[in-house]
Amino acid sequence: MNRLCGWIRKRKLYKHLLNEYASGRWDGDRDNLTEEIEDARWGPLTSDHLQCTNRRCTNFSACSFLKPGGTWIRLSV
């Protein structure tokens, strides 16, 4: 039962973040969240340079990391 409750909490969190991102209220940057998210819950939402498929990704145009003003763009300047 406890495992199920944890899964439900994660699902609610992910749905909330998706809605915030889709509405433009959140830019996808972890540092700009109003509450802290533990690493175990953040991990499934992110990727590193080895896993990123870049332009082959179906979500490339919506990627908060790669779009202008995103972390990757700021770091490469």
Jmol script that loads the backbone (N, CA, C; Angstrom):
load data "model"
ATOM      1  N   MET A   1       0.819  -1.199   0.000  1.00  0.00           N
ATOM      2  CA  MET A   1       0.000   0.000   0.000  1.00  0.00           C
ATOM      3  C   MET A   1       0.861   1.261   0.000  1.00  0.00           C
ATOM      4  N   ASN A   2       1.921   1.245   0.805  1.00  0.00           N
ATOM      5  CA  ASN A   2       2.804   2.411   0.894  1.00  0.00           C
ATOM      6  C   ASN A   2       3.449   2.719  -0.454  1.00  0.00           C
ATOM      7  N   ARG A   3       3.801   1.658  -1.180  1.00  0.00           N
ATOM      8  CA  ARG A   3       4.408   1.824  -2.503  1.00  0.00           C
ATOM      9  C   ARG A   3       3.412   2.467  -3.469  1.00  0.00           C
ATOM     10  N   LEU A   4       2.160   2.055  -3.375  1.00  0.00           N
ATOM     11  CA  LEU A   4       1.109   2.614  -4.212  1.00  0.00           C
ATOM     12  C   LEU A   4       0.910   4.092  -3.902  1.00  0.00           C
ATOM     13  N   CYS A   5       0.916   4.453  -2.639  1.00  0.00           N
ATOM     14  CA  CYS A   5       0.762   5.862  -2.247  1.00  0.00           C
ATOM     15  C   CYS A   5       1.907   6.702  -2.800  1.00  0.00           C
ATOM     16  N   GLY A   6       3.126   6.160  -2.758  1.00  0.00           N
ATOM     17  CA  GLY A   6       4.281   6.870  -3.310  1.00  0.00           C
ATOM     18  C   GLY A   6       4.141   7.075  -4.804  1.00  0.00           C
ATOM     19  N   TRP A   7       3.637   6.068  -5.497  1.00  0.00           N
ATOM     20  CA  TRP A   7       3.432   6.167  -6.941  1.00  0.00           C
ATOM     21  C   TRP A   7       2.383   7.218  -7.258  1.00  0.00           C
ATOM     22  N   ILE A   8       1.309   7.256  -6.472  1.00  0.00           N
ATOM     23  CA  ILE A   8       0.245   8.244  -6.686  1.00  0.00           C
ATOM     24  C   ILE A   8       0.776   9.652  -6.448  1.00  0.00           C
ATOM     25  N   ARG A   9       1.581   9.835  -5.414  1.00  0.00           N
ATOM     26  CA  ARG A   9       2.164  11.168  -5.139  1.00  0.00           C
ATOM     27  C   ARG A   9       3.067  11.609  -6.284  1.00  0.00           C
ATOM     28  N   LYS A  10       3.888  10.678  -6.790  1.00  0.00           N
ATOM     29  CA  LYS A  10       4.765  11.014  -7.919  1.00  0.00           C
ATOM     30  C   LYS A  10       3.941  11.390  -9.141  1.00  0.00           C
ATOM     31  N   ARG A  11       2.921  10.628  -9.417  1.00  0.00           N
ATOM     32  CA  ARG A  11       2.058  10.902 -10.579  1.00  0.00           C
ATOM     33  C   ARG A  11       1.419  12.280 -10.469  1.00  0.00           C
ATOM     34  N   LYS A  12       0.949  12.639  -9.290  1.00  0.00           N
ATOM     35  CA  LYS A  12       0.346  13.966  -9.075  1.00  0.00           C
ATOM     36  C   LYS A  12       1.390  15.062  -9.277  1.00  0.00           C
ATOM     37  N   LEU A  13       2.589  14.832  -8.763  1.00  0.00           N
ATOM     38  CA  LEU A  13       3.667  15.808  -8.928  1.00  0.00           C
ATOM     39  C   LEU A  13       3.996  15.995 -10.401  1.00  0.00           C
ATOM     40  N   TYR A  14       4.179  14.904 -11.131  1.00  0.00           N
ATOM     41  CA  TYR A  14       4.535  14.984 -12.543  1.00  0.00           C
ATOM     42  C   TYR A  14       3.425  15.648 -13.357  1.00  0.00           C
ATOM     43  N   LYS A  15       2.187  15.354 -13.031  1.00  0.00           N
ATOM     44  CA  LYS A  15       1.061  15.979 -13.734  1.00  0.00           C
ATOM     45  C   LYS A  15       1.029  17.479 -13.453  1.00  0.00           C
ATOM     46  N   HIS A  16       1.288  17.852 -12.202  1.00  0.00           N
ATOM     47  CA  HIS A  16       1.332  19.269 -11.835  1.00  0.00           C
ATOM     48  C   HIS A  16       2.441  19.988 -12.600  1.00  0.00           C
ATOM     49  N   LEU A  17       3.628  19.395 -12.641  1.00  0.00           N
ATOM     50  CA  LEU A  17       4.745  20.017 -13.356  1.00  0.00           C
ATOM     51  C   LEU A  17       4.445  20.127 -14.851  1.00  0.00           C
ATOM     52  N   LEU A  18       3.846  19.106 -15.423  1.00  0.00           N
ATOM     53  CA  LEU A  18       3.474  19.147 -16.829  1.00  0.00           C
ATOM     54  C   LEU A  18       2.491  20.283 -17.101  1.00  0.00           C
ATOM     55  N   ASN A  19       1.498  20.425 -16.259  1.00  0.00           N
ATOM     56  CA  ASN A  19       0.522  21.508 -16.424  1.00  0.00           C
ATOM     57  C   ASN A  19       1.174  22.885 -16.277  1.00  0.00           C
ATOM     58  N   GLU A  20       2.068  23.013 -15.319  1.00  0.00           N
ATOM     59  CA  GLU A  20       2.766  24.287 -15.120  1.00  0.00           C
ATOM     60  C   GLU A  20       3.624  24.633 -16.336  1.00  0.00           C
ATOM     61  N   TYR A  21       4.310  23.638 -16.878  1.00  0.00           N
ATOM     62  CA  TYR A  21       5.166  23.856 -18.043  1.00  0.00           C
ATOM     63  C   TYR A  21       4.324  24.172 -19.284  1.00  0.00           C
ATOM     64  N   ALA A  22       3.272  23.395 -19.486  1.00  0.00           N
ATOM     65  CA  ALA A  22       2.415  23.582 -20.667  1.00  0.00           C
ATOM     66  C   ALA A  22       1.728  24.936 -20.663  1.00  0.00           C
ATOM     67  N   SER A  23       1.413  25.448 -19.486  1.00  0.00           N
ATOM     68  CA  SER A  23       0.722  26.735 -19.392  1.00  0.00           C
ATOM     69  C   SER A  23       1.689  27.924 -19.458  1.00  0.00           C
ATOM     70  N   GLY A  24       2.993  27.642 -19.352  1.00  0.00           N
ATOM     71  CA  GLY A  24       3.983  28.718 -19.384  1.00  0.00           C
ATOM     72  C   GLY A  24       4.283  29.315 -18.016  1.00  0.00           C
ATOM     73  N   ARG A  25       3.668  28.769 -16.966  1.00  0.00           N
ATOM     74  CA  ARG A  25       3.925  29.286 -15.612  1.00  0.00           C
ATOM     75  C   ARG A  25       5.266  28.813 -15.066  1.00  0.00           C
ATOM     76  N   TRP A  26       5.824  27.778 -15.673  1.00  0.00           N
ATOM     77  CA  TRP A  26       7.128  27.255 -15.269  1.00  0.00           C
ATOM     78  C   TRP A  26       7.944  27.015 -16.526  1.00  0.00           C
ATOM     79  N   ASP A  27       9.221  27.360 -16.497  1.00  0.00           N
ATOM     80  CA  ASP A  27      10.069  27.255 -17.686  1.00  0.00           C
ATOM     81  C   ASP A  27      10.803  25.929 -17.817  1.00  0.00           C
ATOM     82  N   GLY A  28      10.581  24.995 -16.906  1.00  0.00           N
ATOM     83  CA  GLY A  28      11.229  23.694 -16.972  1.00  0.00           C
ATOM     84  C   GLY A  28      12.533  23.606 -16.210  1.00  0.00           C
ATOM     85  N   ASP A  29      12.990  24.722 -15.670  1.00  0.00           N
ATOM     86  CA  ASP A  29      14.248  24.759 -14.920  1.00  0.00           C
ATOM     87  C   ASP A  29      13.979  24.389 -13.460  1.00  0.00           C
ATOM     88  N   ARG A  30      14.683  23.406 -12.974  1.00  0.00           N
ATOM     89  CA  ARG A  30      14.493  22.953 -11.586  1.00  0.00           C
ATOM     90  C   ARG A  30      14.716  24.090 -10.594  1.00  0.00           C
ATOM     91  N   ASP A  31      15.642  24.961 -10.880  1.00  0.00           N
ATOM     92  CA  ASP A  31      15.936  26.077  -9.980  1.00  0.00           C
ATOM     93  C   ASP A  31      14.790  27.080  -9.891  1.00  0.00           C
ATOM     94  N   ASN A  32      13.874  27.045 -10.835  1.00  0.00           N
ATOM     95  CA  ASN A  32      12.764  28.001 -10.839  1.00  0.00           C
ATOM     96  C   ASN A  32      11.468  27.420 -10.297  1.00  0.00           C
ATOM     97  N   LEU A  33      11.545  26.270  -9.655  1.00  0.00           N
ATOM     98  CA  LEU A  33      10.362  25.684  -9.023  1.00  0.00           C
ATOM     99  C   LEU A  33      10.073  26.393  -7.708  1.00  0.00           C
ATOM    100  N   THR A  34       8.819  26.422  -7.320  1.00  0.00           N
ATOM    101  CA  THR A  34       8.452  27.072  -6.060  1.00  0.00           C
ATOM    102  C   THR A  34       8.728  26.179  -4.864  1.00  0.00           C
ATOM    103  N   GLU A  35       8.880  24.874  -5.099  1.00  0.00           N
ATOM    104  CA  GLU A  35       9.211  23.954  -4.019  1.00  0.00           C
ATOM    105  C   GLU A  35      10.344  23.034  -4.462  1.00  0.00           C
ATOM    106  N   GLU A  36      11.095  22.564  -3.507  1.00  0.00           N
ATOM    107  CA  GLU A  36      12.228  21.693  -3.812  1.00  0.00           C
ATOM    108  C   GLU A  36      11.742  20.277  -4.113  1.00  0.00           C
ATOM    109  N   ILE A  37      12.331  19.663  -5.119  1.00  0.00           N
ATOM    110  CA  ILE A  37      11.997  18.283  -5.473  1.00  0.00           C
ATOM    111  C   ILE A  37      13.230  17.429  -5.236  1.00  0.00           C
ATOM    112  N   GLU A  38      13.042  16.345  -4.502  1.00  0.00           N
ATOM    113  CA  GLU A  38      14.172  15.469  -4.195  1.00  0.00           C
ATOM    114  C   GLU A  38      14.694  14.802  -5.466  1.00  0.00           C
ATOM    115  N   ASP A  39      15.966  14.480  -5.448  1.00  0.00           N
ATOM    116  CA  ASP A  39      16.628  13.903  -6.619  1.00  0.00           C
ATOM    117  C   ASP A  39      15.927  12.660  -7.162  1.00  0.00           C
ATOM    118  N   ALA A  40      15.441  11.800  -6.278  1.00  0.00           N
ATOM    119  CA  ALA A  40      14.788  10.562  -6.712  1.00  0.00           C
ATOM    120  C   ALA A  40      13.542  10.841  -7.549  1.00  0.00           C
ATOM    121  N   ARG A  41      12.872  11.933  -7.289  1.00  0.00           N
ATOM    122  CA  ARG A  41      11.680  12.288  -8.073  1.00  0.00           C
ATOM    123  C   ARG A  41      12.033  13.103  -9.304  1.00  0.00           C
ATOM    124  N   TRP A  42      13.122  13.836  -9.245  1.00  0.00           N
ATOM    125  CA  TRP A  42      13.531  14.653 -10.389  1.00  0.00           C
ATOM    126  C   TRP A  42      14.195  13.806 -11.470  1.00  0.00           C
ATOM    127  N   GLY A  43      14.926  12.796 -11.073  1.00  0.00           N
ATOM    128  CA  GLY A  43      15.688  11.960 -12.007  1.00  0.00           C
ATOM    129  C   GLY A  43      14.927  11.484 -13.230  1.00  0.00           C
ATOM    130  N   PRO A  44      13.720  10.942 -13.080  1.00  0.00           N
ATOM    131  CA  PRO A  44      12.982  10.475 -14.264  1.00  0.00           C
ATOM    132  C   PRO A  44      12.568  11.589 -15.222  1.00  0.00           C
ATOM    133  N   LEU A  45      12.670  12.834 -14.791  1.00  0.00           N
ATOM    134  CA  LEU A  45      12.237  13.963 -15.620  1.00  0.00           C
ATOM    135  C   LEU A  45      13.365  14.580 -16.433  1.00  0.00           C
ATOM    136  N   THR A  46      14.556  14.128 -16.224  1.00  0.00           N
ATOM    137  CA  THR A  46      15.700  14.793 -16.834  1.00  0.00           C
ATOM    138  C   THR A  46      16.582  13.806 -17.601  1.00  0.00           C
ATOM    139  N   SER A  47      17.541  14.345 -18.285  1.00  0.00           N
ATOM    140  CA  SER A  47      18.480  13.543 -19.067  1.00  0.00           C
ATOM    141  C   SER A  47      19.849  14.196 -18.971  1.00  0.00           C
ATOM    142  N   ASP A  48      20.866  13.482 -19.375  1.00  0.00           N
ATOM    143  CA  ASP A  48      22.190  14.079 -19.456  1.00  0.00           C
ATOM    144  C   ASP A  48      22.639  14.077 -20.917  1.00  0.00           C
ATOM    145  N   HIS A  49      23.818  14.591 -21.169  1.00  0.00           N
ATOM    146  CA  HIS A  49      24.286  14.718 -22.551  1.00  0.00           C
ATOM    147  C   HIS A  49      24.467  13.365 -23.244  1.00  0.00           C
ATOM    148  N   LEU A  50      24.623  12.301 -22.479  1.00  0.00           N
ATOM    149  CA  LEU A  50      24.783  10.976 -23.076  1.00  0.00           C
ATOM    150  C   LEU A  50      23.444  10.369 -23.499  1.00  0.00           C
ATOM    151  N   GLN A  51      22.379  10.732 -22.837  1.00  0.00           N
ATOM    152  CA  GLN A  51      21.063  10.177 -23.140  1.00  0.00           C
ATOM    153  C   GLN A  51      20.239  11.061 -24.071  1.00  0.00           C
ATOM    154  N   CYS A  52      20.564  12.311 -24.164  1.00  0.00           N
ATOM    155  CA  CYS A  52      19.802  13.244 -24.995  1.00  0.00           C
ATOM    156  C   CYS A  52      19.961  12.874 -26.471  1.00  0.00           C
ATOM    157  N   THR A  53      18.846  12.792 -27.182  1.00  0.00           N
ATOM    158  CA  THR A  53      18.895  12.467 -28.609  1.00  0.00           C
ATOM    159  C   THR A  53      18.862  13.725 -29.474  1.00  0.00           C
ATOM    160  N   ASN A  54      18.892  14.882 -28.836  1.00  0.00           N
ATOM    161  CA  ASN A  54      18.960  16.178 -29.505  1.00  0.00           C
ATOM    162  C   ASN A  54      17.848  16.316 -30.539  1.00  0.00           C
ATOM    163  N   ARG A  55      18.145  16.639 -31.755  1.00  0.00           N
ATOM    164  CA  ARG A  55      17.117  16.912 -32.766  1.00  0.00           C
ATOM    165  C   ARG A  55      16.276  15.693 -33.135  1.00  0.00           C
ATOM    166  N   ARG A  56      16.727  14.510 -32.792  1.00  0.00           N
ATOM    167  CA  ARG A  56      15.938  13.297 -33.069  1.00  0.00           C
ATOM    168  C   ARG A  56      14.814  13.093 -32.049  1.00  0.00           C
ATOM    169  N   CYS A  57      14.834  13.847 -30.973  1.00  0.00           N
ATOM    170  CA  CYS A  57      13.821  13.738 -29.922  1.00  0.00           C
ATOM    171  C   CYS A  57      12.498  14.340 -30.403  1.00  0.00           C
ATOM    172  N   THR A  58      11.411  13.657 -30.125  1.00  0.00           N
ATOM    173  CA  THR A  58      10.098  14.159 -30.537  1.00  0.00           C
ATOM    174  C   THR A  58       9.694  15.414 -29.769  1.00  0.00           C
ATOM    175  N   ASN A  59      10.353  15.684 -28.650  1.00  0.00           N
ATOM    176  CA  ASN A  59      10.050  16.875 -27.850  1.00  0.00           C
ATOM    177  C   ASN A  59      11.110  17.960 -27.993  1.00  0.00           C
ATOM    178  N   PHE A  60      11.946  17.846 -28.988  1.00  0.00           N
ATOM    179  CA  PHE A  60      13.061  18.787 -29.161  1.00  0.00           C
ATOM    180  C   PHE A  60      12.595  20.241 -29.174  1.00  0.00           C
ATOM    181  N   SER A  61      11.532  20.538 -29.890  1.00  0.00           N
ATOM    182  CA  SER A  61      11.087  21.932 -30.019  1.00  0.00           C
ATOM    183  C   SER A  61      10.551  22.504 -28.703  1.00  0.00           C
ATOM    184  N   ALA A  62      10.183  21.646 -27.764  1.00  0.00           N
ATOM    185  CA  ALA A  62       9.653  22.106 -26.482  1.00  0.00           C
ATOM    186  C   ALA A  62      10.657  21.944 -25.342  1.00  0.00           C
ATOM    187  N   CYS A  63      11.864  21.524 -25.641  1.00  0.00           N
ATOM    188  CA  CYS A  63      12.853  21.235 -24.600  1.00  0.00           C
ATOM    189  C   CYS A  63      13.300  22.513 -23.897  1.00  0.00           C
ATOM    190  N   SER A  64      13.077  22.565 -22.592  1.00  0.00           N
ATOM    191  CA  SER A  64      13.460  23.760 -21.832  1.00  0.00           C
ATOM    192  C   SER A  64      14.970  23.894 -21.721  1.00  0.00           C
ATOM    193  N   PHE A  65      15.685  22.822 -21.902  1.00  0.00           N
ATOM    194  CA  PHE A  65      17.138  22.845 -21.792  1.00  0.00           C
ATOM    195  C   PHE A  65      17.791  23.402 -23.054  1.00  0.00           C
ATOM    196  N   LEU A  66      17.186  23.156 -24.193  1.00  0.00           N
ATOM    197  CA  LEU A  66      17.798  23.548 -25.462  1.00  0.00           C
ATOM    198  C   LEU A  66      17.220  24.805 -26.104  1.00  0.00           C
ATOM    199  N   LYS A  67      16.020  25.220 -25.700  1.00  0.00           N
ATOM    200  CA  LYS A  67      15.446  26.395 -26.351  1.00  0.00           C
ATOM    201  C   LYS A  67      16.175  27.662 -25.910  1.00  0.00           C
ATOM    202  N   PRO A  68      16.091  28.733 -26.686  1.00  0.00           N
ATOM    203  CA  PRO A  68      16.788  29.981 -26.343  1.00  0.00           C
ATOM    204  C   PRO A  68      16.491  30.409 -24.910  1.00  0.00           C
ATOM    205  N   GLY A  69      17.544  30.720 -24.190  1.00  0.00           N
ATOM    206  CA  GLY A  69      17.412  31.118 -22.797  1.00  0.00           C
ATOM    207  C   GLY A  69      17.511  29.947 -21.844  1.00  0.00           C
ATOM    208  N   GLY A  70      17.528  28.722 -22.376  1.00  0.00           N
ATOM    209  CA  GLY A  70      17.632  27.530 -21.544  1.00  0.00           C
ATOM    210  C   GLY A  70      19.038  27.377 -20.982  1.00  0.00           C
ATOM    211  N   THR A  71      19.192  26.459 -20.064  1.00  0.00           N
ATOM    212  CA  THR A  71      20.471  26.248 -19.389  1.00  0.00           C
ATOM    213  C   THR A  71      21.599  25.975 -20.377  1.00  0.00           C
ATOM    214  N   TRP A  72      21.362  25.077 -21.333  1.00  0.00           N
ATOM    215  CA  TRP A  72      22.411  24.705 -22.284  1.00  0.00           C
ATOM    216  C   TRP A  72      22.868  25.910 -23.073  1.00  0.00           C
ATOM    217  N   ILE A  73      21.932  26.721 -23.530  1.00  0.00           N
ATOM    218  CA  ILE A  73      22.266  27.900 -24.319  1.00  0.00           C
ATOM    219  C   ILE A  73      23.075  28.875 -23.459  1.00  0.00           C
ATOM    220  N   ARG A  74      22.657  29.096 -22.209  1.00  0.00           N
ATOM    221  CA  ARG A  74      23.375  30.033 -21.334  1.00  0.00           C
ATOM    222  C   ARG A  74      24.775  29.529 -21.031  1.00  0.00           C
ATOM    223  N   LEU A  75      24.935  28.228 -20.849  1.00  0.00           N
ATOM    224  CA  LEU A  75      26.244  27.681 -20.512  1.00  0.00           C
ATOM    225  C   LEU A  75      27.204  27.689 -21.680  1.00  0.00           C
ATOM    226  N   SER A  76      26.700  27.663 -22.875  1.00  0.00           N
ATOM    227  CA  SER A  76      27.581  27.589 -24.034  1.00  0.00           C
ATOM    228  C   SER A  76      28.043  28.954 -24.505  1.00  0.00           C
ATOM    229  N   VAL A  77      27.563  30.014 -23.905  1.00  0.00           N
ATOM    230  CA  VAL A  77      27.933  31.363 -24.339  1.00  0.00           C
ATOM    231  C   VAL A  77      29.315  31.723 -23.838  1.00  0.00           C
TER     232      VAL A  77
END
end "model"
wireframe off; spacefill off
backbone 0.3
color backbone group
